[in-house]
Amino acid sequence: MRIFSPLALSSLVILTNAAAIDDCLKAASVPVDAKGSSDWNSDVAPFNNRVPFTPAAIAVPTTVAHVQAAVSCAVKTGLKVSPKGGGHSYASFGIGGEDGHLMIELDRMYAVTVDSTTNIATIQAGARLGHVFTALYAQGKRAISHGTCPGVGIAGHALHGGFGFSSHTHGLALDWIVGATVVLANGTVVNTSETENPDLLYALKGAGSSFGVVTSFKFNTFAAPSQVTVFNSQLGWGSASAAASGWTKIQDYAQNTMPAEMNFRLFVNSYGTNLQGLYFGSPSQLQSAIQPLMSSLGASLSQSRQTDWPGGFAAYDNGDPVDVSHPYNMHETFYSKSLATSALPAAAMTAATNYWFSTARSQSRDWYLIIDMHGGKYGAIPAVAANATSYQPRDKLFLYEFYDRVNFGSYPSNGFSFLDGWVNAFTSNLKPEQWGMYINYADPTMNRTTAQKNYWGSHLPRLQKIKAAYDPNEVIYYPQSIQPAK
């Protein structure tokens, strides 16, 4: 009698399931990536090299019927389903977040069509932000609010928030979603809107990757502005006390004075601190709006450049090609964490800036911290009712991305404690209701219970009931996905 080790049994199960899913997908005429092919290697390559996984199979649909058949095959063969839009998940959740899933690679479905009567855009779920931007502008100079990286997929971006340099003016990407077509875990197709499956639409707008495979979205659009102003200011903060003082002044401005047309962030690294942003208006209007802040900081704008809407996007696209689809090739090795907070009390401000200058600046790696002005009195994000969507940090003033990467080799073990310690410097000086996290900067080191609480907060009980109604067996699953109510 041959005895298999647990590891060998696990490998045997994966191989058996892989063979079964291959046969099922072939019989259903679902396009796939052949294992070991250039398409397979390209599609399975993670954005974050630190977290690679191997799926049982990769379906590459071009129609909704293909997606339905793929999901049905996964159910028949006992596999979990992982839809992958752009593939920028920091935790490789689009690949599964673990080995052995059926990955549904959506980036061959990227059409963008604007209805010239209603100005509603139908956007397939495999489209990337740069292509969405380009296609919307080409069809009547329309736009939605979204982030700056051209290669990020619209699906994951918008299903969990979608913050960018339009968000203080026009809200999150998900705030422009008015409907979606979704393949559910049972293989059926449903549409969502404010009147059709509204509970599912609520869940999609903030926690969408847990509830089905979205194949296309309906987005409202706005007229792209004829002019915007790109701006930058180098802040000469040379000490923790200077940073705490300056940041407190920015906090007051963001909370009480910052006009709706203003969008900016602090970009912090070991070399310095830049205030950078996009203003919806002319340089003279920007100067008038921002001068009170500049005066209080003892600073001035080092750049104030008027451009058009495409020029505003290009200013923050990192020099990447804008209109991208398949194939896509961008990879880094990093660890990242998120945070969203209310206005910081003095203790949190002091602890965060002390850590910044004492610990972060001593690191030799290529780290950065982005502090986005997320809320405020005149901002579009907090103007939406908190229970209108499942996006949790809607009432928060700041949104943070902590990012630590290496350019060669593997990520060092001490990197985790570096970023964890920085986040803890904030949260240990805040009440639980004063902070949360943002799943678009996913941190896979958190266990499922902690992740759900941090990402969705008070929305979690309702989301768990919706999950139980639409996917009680967790066919659509990743290690931090919504757990169905019992």
Secondary structure by P-SEA (a helix, b strand, c coil): cccccaaaaaaaaaaaaaaaaaaaaaaacccccccccaaaaaaaccccccbbbbcccccccccaaaaaaaaaaaaaabbbbbbbcccccccccccccccccccccccccbbbbbcccccbbbbcccccaaaaaaaaaaccbbbbbbbccccccccccccccccccccccccccccccccccccccccbbbbbccccaaaaaaaacccccccccccbbbbbbcccccbbbbbbbbbccccaaaaaaaaaaaaaaaacccccccccbbbbccccccccccccccaaaaaaacaaaaaaacccccbbbbbcaaaaaaaccccccccccccbbbbbbbcbbbbbbccccaaaaaaaaaaaaccccccccccbbbbccccccccccccccccccccccccccbbbbbbbbbcccccccaaaaaaaaaaaaccccccccccccccccccccccaaaaaaaccccaaaaaaaaaaaccccccccccccccccc
